[in-house]
Amino acid sequence: MRSGKGSVEVEAALNEWFQRALVYISGAMGLSFALRFQDMTDKSYHDAPDGFPLNRTGVLNGIRGRVERLHEFIRELQPPIGNR
């Protein structure tokens, strides 16, 4: 990612996605899931792809954490294998 206008547009798109996901999760799954989706205190990342700008790692880690959280929700909400 380059700094400048492109980065601003990417960050704006990510923030829009986050807000839409939060509204959906809150309405469909409840406040406890929405709060967990927002909370990244249990997530820690110390790497980035080679050449990735260090000043953008916060955005990258925000994406990683939220995607991981969505995967957690999917695992929690899936019925046990014998009940599918």
C-alpha positions in Angstrom: 0.0 0.0 0.0 1.3 3.4 -0.8 0.8 6.3 1.4 -1.4 9.1 0.1 -4.8 9.2 -1.5 -5.0 5.5 -2.1 -4.3 4.7 1.5 -7.0 7.1 2.7 -9.5 5.5 0.3 -8.5 2.0 1.5 -8.8 3.0 5.1 -12.2 4.6 4.5 -13.5 1.5 2.7 -12.3 -0.7 5.6 -13.9 1.6 8.2 -17.2 1.4 6.2 -17.0 -2.4 6.1 -16.3 -2.5 9.8 -19.3 -0.3 10.6 -21.6 -2.3 8.3 -20.4 -5.6 9.9 -20.9 -4.2 13.3 -24.4 -3.1 12.6 -25.2 -6.6 11.1 -23.6 -8.5 14.0 -25.4 -6.3 16.6 -28.8 -6.8 15.0 -28.5 -10.4 14.1 -26.4 -11.8 16.8 -26.7 -9.5 19.8 -24.7 -7.0 21.8 -22.2 -9.6 23.2 -21.1 -10.6 19.7 -20.8 -6.9 18.6 -18.7 -6.1 21.7 -16.4 -9.0 21.0 -16.1 -8.0 17.3 -14.9 -4.6 18.4 -12.5 -5.8 21.1 -9.1 -6.8 19.8 -7.3 -6.8 23.1 -6.7 -10.5 22.9 -5.1 -10.3 19.4 -1.4 -9.6 19.0 0.5 -9.5 15.7 4.2 -8.9 15.3 4.7 -9.5 11.6 3.8 -8.0 8.3 4.4 -9.0 4.7 7.9 -8.1 3.3 7.8 -4.5 2.1 4.6 -3.6 3.9 4.7 0.0 5.2 5.2 -0.1 9.0 2.9 2.9 9.4 0.0 0.8 7.9 0.4 -2.3 10.2 -2.4 -1.1 12.4 -4.8 -1.3 9.5 -3.5 -4.7 8.6 -3.8 -6.0 12.1 -7.3 -4.6 12.4 -8.3 -6.6 9.4 -6.6 -9.8 10.6 -8.2 -9.5 14.1 -11.7 -8.9 12.8 -11.5 -11.8 10.3 -10.2 -14.1 13.0 -13.1 -13.0 15.2 -15.6 -13.8 12.5 -14.1 -17.2 12.2 -14.5 -17.7 15.9 -18.1 -16.8 15.7 -18.6 -19.3 12.8 -17.0 -22.1 14.9 -19.1 -21.2 17.9 -22.4 -21.1 16.0 -21.9 -24.3 14.0 -23.7 -27.3 15.2 -21.5 -30.2 16.4 -20.5 -32.4 13.4 -22.9 -35.3 14.5 -25.9 -32.8 14.4 -25.4 -31.4 10.9 
